[in-house]
Amino acid sequence: MYSYIVRRLAFGALAVIGVSVVVFVVLRVLPGDPLVAIFGTEGFTKLSDAERARMMADLGLSDPLPVQYFHWVQDIVRGNLGHSFFRAESVAEMVARRGPLTAEIALISVVLSWLVGIPVAVISALRPNSISDNVARFLSILFLAVPGFWFGMLIVLGLLFMFGYRAPLANVPLFVDPWANLQIVIGPAVVLGLGQAAYIARLARSSLLEVIREDYIRTARAKGLNRRLVVAVHALPNALLPVITLSGILLGFVLAGSIPVERAFGTPGLGYAMAIAVSERDVFVMQNLVFLYAVVFVLLNMVVDLISAWLDPRIRYA
């Protein structure tokens, strides 16, 4: 068990290092000049060559790429995530202020995806190729095909024009005003949760149909047990293992999906901050937020692997 955990941590560390290199290189080779982003085209032309060189040196962008990468890793180890070009706050302060909203959206969306996806999968698996099964599969494909940000904009416009309602745009912590906080996060959480529910419903249905055909399920049915009881007690727990794995992966994808969805709803979370940083070409904010997302994704996959191995005794740590 411990050797397995050590190996997973080692592989996770290698993945994080690889991601850091990719993020650093990609953001350095993108076209554009950070000084143009800061001062604008007109302001940039007014700077002398000496002023440009001095400012690039102050930003640490005039050093060779290996030196820049080494300094960046040192800053991350010390907990220094840099500062925004355009705002008087550090990236660490931005994460502390906006991160809880994005975390709430991710957790609510995962819970919602299970509450919607699992019952739909059970109904479809109990009556395959029926009207309810066909309707469930159609809705699953529909929510898989519809982009989250487009669905989010439809909800925002529908609430605005039909009811004159608009969610608060200020960042309200959960423990300060739970109701206002819920109004902020529920829209993005529903959009992302329904998209995830479509994945979970389709995977859980396929897994249930496979498990239902197993010999031990037929034996339980032959002994006279109720079909629904057999599915709930014997089939469903075994069919949920791949769903747990998928949920961990989807939770990581929620971080990326939250960028356009939070922008559509105007939710002041990390996704919205990332969208603004991209539009403003705020290099240090983009670099550190993308790296943070990657680290969270790697950690989630490690946790899912451990949970799957703990739940299923057939998975051997060796």
N, C-alpha and C positions, 0 to 999 in steps of 0.2 A: 504493500500500500504506500509506504513512505517513498520507496524508490520510484513508484509510478508518479507520485506527486512531484518529486524532484525532477524527473524527466519532462513532465508537462511544463514545469516552471522554466526549465532550460529551453525547451522549444518555444515557449511563449516569449522569453527574453530575446531569443534570436529573431523571432517574428517582429518584435517591437523595434529592434535595431534595424532590421531591413526596412520597416515602414518609415523610420526616422530618416534613413538615407534617401528613400524615394521621395518623401515629402520635401526634404531640404533641396534636393536636386531639381525637382519639378518646379518649385516656386522660384528657383534662381534662373531657370532657363526660359520662363515665360516672358513674352515680349513686354516692353514697357519699362519705364524708369521710375523708381520710387519717388524721386524728387519731383517728377512731373505730377505724380499723384498727390503729393503734399502741397506744392505751390501752384499747380495748374500749368498749362502750356505757356501762358503769357508771363507768369511769374518766373517760370524756369528759364525762359530766354533772357531775363534780366539779371540772372546770376552770372557772376564771372566764373572762369574755370577754377580759380583758387577757392571760391566759395563752394562750388559744387564738390570739389575734392575734400574740403574740410567737413562738409556736412555728411558726405558718404563715409568718411572716416569716423565721425561721431556716431553714426548709425552702425558701424562695424561692417559695412558692406563693401569696403575697399580692400579688405584682406583677401588672400587666396581662399578658395572654397574650402579646402581641408581645415584651414585655421578657423573660418567662420563656423564650420560644423562642430569643431572641437569646442569653441566658445559656447555655442548653443547648447551642446550636451552638458557642459559645465553649469550653465545657468539653470537647466532643467533639474539637475541633481540638487542644486541649491534652492530650488523652488522659485526661481526667478523666471517668469514666463514672458518678460518683456512688457512694453507699453504700446498702446495704440498711437498711431501718428496723429490722430485727429481728436482724441478724447483724453481728458486728464484723469485716466484711470489705468491701472495695470491690467494685463490679461488675467492674472490671478484674482483680482478684485471683480473682474467681469464674470469669471467662472463662478465665484462665490455668490454673486448677486443674481445671475441669470440661470446658473446650473440647476438649482432646485426646481424651477418651473419645467425645464426640459426633462428632468428625471421623473417628475410627477406625470407628465404627458406620456412618457415611455411606459411607466408602470401601469397607469390606468388603461392604456391601449392594449397591453398584453393581457390584463385581467379581462377586459371587454372582449378581446378576441377569443378567449377560452369560453366565456359565458355565451357567446354567440356561436362560435365554430363547433364546439363539442356537441351540443344538442342537435344542431343541423346535421352533423356527421352521423349521429346515432339514428336519427329519423331516416336518413337516406340509406344507411346500412341495413336497418331492419326491414325496409321495403324497397329493395333495389328496383330501378326502372319503373317505379310508380310515378304518379303525378307529383307527389311531394318531393321525390328524389330528383325528378327532372327540373322542378322549380328551384330546388336548392342548388343544383349544379349550374343552372342558368345564372342565378344571382351570384354564385361564387365566381364564375367567369366574368360577369359584369364588373364586380368590384376589383377583380384582378386587372381588368383592362383599363378601367377609369383611373387617370392620374390623380394622386391624392390632392395636389394643389388645386386642380380644376374642381374637384368635388368640394374642397374647402371654400373656394370662391363662390360656388353655387349656394352653399349653406349661408355664408356671410351675406350675400346679396338677397337671398330669400328672407332671412331674419330682418334685414334692414328695410326692404320694401314692403313686406307683408305685415310685419309687426312693429316696425320702427325701433327694433332692438339692436343694440351693438354692445359687445362685451367690453368691459373696462380694458384700457390699454396700459394702465400703470402696473408696475410690478408689485403685486400684493402678496407677501409671504403667507403660507398656509396657516400658521399659528397666530397671525395678526387678525386676519379676517377670512375664515374658511369659505364663506359663501362667495365673496368677491374673487377669491383665489380659484374656486371651482368654476366660476363663470369664465375665467381666463383660460383654463386648461382643458375644459370639457370639449370644446369644439375641435381643436387639433387632435385630442385623444380619440374622439369618436371617428374622425376621418381615418386616422392611422389604424385604429383598432378594427374597423370594418375591413380594411385592406388586408390586415393580418388574419382576420377571421376567415377570409376566403381561402387563404393558403392552408390554415389549420383544418378547415372543414373538408377540403379535398384530400389532404393527407390522412386525416383521421378516418374518413370514410374508406379509403383504399386499405388502410391498415386493419380496420375492423372487418372488412370483407375477407381479408386473408386469415385473420385469427378465427373468425366464425367457422371457417372450413377445417380447422384443426381437429384432431381426433378427440382431445379432451373436452372440447365443446360439444361434439356429437355425443360423447359419453354422458355428459351432464344432462343433455336434452333427453337421452334415452332413459335416464333414471327418473324422468318425469318432472324435472325442474322447470319452472316458468321461464319462457324464452327471454323476457325482459330482465329477469333476475340473473340469468346466465350471462347476458350481455353486460349488465352493470357490475356484477361481482367478478366474473371470470375473464370475459373477453376485453372489456374496456381498459382495465389496468395494464394488460399486456400490449394493447394497441396504442397506448399513450406514450410509450418510450420514444418512438421517432418524433412524436409531436413535441415532447419536451426538448429534444435536440433542435427541432425547427424553431421553437419559441425563443431559445437562446440566440439563435442566428437572427431571427426577426427583431429581437430586442436591440441588437446592434444596428440593424438596418433602419430602425426607427430613428436613430440619431441622424442618419443621413436624410431620411425622409422628412424629418422635422424641419429641415432648412426651408424648402418651398412652402410647407404647410404652415409653419409659424409666420412666414412672410405673408401668406395669404390672409391669415387671421389677425396679423399685427401683434402676435404674442411676443412679449419681450423676453424670450428665452435665448439659449445659446444658438439655436438654429437661425433666429432672426439676426443675431450678432454676426454669425458667419456670412449670411447673405449680404449684410451691409459691408462687411470687410471685403468681400469679393468685389462688390460694386465700386468700392473706394480704393481697391488694391492696397489694403492695409496689410502689408506682408507679414509682420510679426504676429498679428492677430490670426490671420489665416493659418500660418505655419503651426502655431501652438495649439489652436483649436482642432485642426485636422489631426495632429499628433495625439491630442487628448482623446479624440473619438477613436482612433486606432487602438490606443492602449485599452480603453474600455471594451472595445470589441474583442480583443484578444483575451482579456480577463473573463468576459462573459462566456466565451467558448471553453475556456479552461474549467470554469465552474460547471458548465453543462456536461462536459466530459466526466467530471467527478460524480455529479448527481446521477448520470446514466449508469456508471459503473456501480454505484452504491445501490440503485434501485433494482438492477438486473444482475442476479448472481451468476448468470451465464457469461458475463463479461469478466475476463480475468485481468487483474492488474499486471500480471507478468507479460 
